[in-house]
Amino acid sequence: MSFVSLGSLTNRMAPRWASSEDLLFASIRREWSRSFPESISLHSYPFSFSGNQLVIGVDSPIRQREFSFLAPQLRESLKRFVPELPDCTLRFRVLRPFTPDMRPPSEPLLSKIRHEGLTQKATEIVSGISDPRTRSGAFRFVLFCLTQGALLGFQNAGSAPSPPRTRQNPERE
């Protein structure tokens, strides 16, 4: 049995799973922030690529107009980082809400201290489970739930309120 690097395997298999347009669009998305200064990349992102037309989402009509005048320069700048890009038409669309999903958050969603506190709480919750594999799986699940609760803004993400005690069938008593 031999092993290959995941990157080389993916590069060989990708053309079988995706069209050449999809692979080109993925390259464009990956290189977008490197291709342009922040004054452009923070206000735009590649939205779609089809039939030799690259649609770029922008955050305002003013930027749409400004970038349309700069289309030849933008295309040349992008070609430096994505050389396989054909001569294509650039279209600019104002997209609302403006949600480029490829940018990583500038700061972590949870502070390190908060994450450590949630990790400690998850460890306490699963400490009574004796089987190590079950405990490990339960720990991941509990930590995920606590983290999601913290991200959604629940104040005390570590403790769920207990359900109110009510009588099931008051006629019997």
Buried (B, 14 or more C-beta within 10 A) or exposed (E): EEEEEEEEEEEEEEEEEEEEEBBBBBBBBBBBBEBBEEEBBEBBBBBEBEEEEBBBBBBEEEBBEBBBEBBEEBBEBBBEBBEEBEEBEBBBEBBEEBEBEEEEEEEEEBEEEBBEBBBEBBEEBBEEBEEEEEBEEBBEEBBEBBBEBBEEEEEEBBEEEEEEEEEEEEEEE
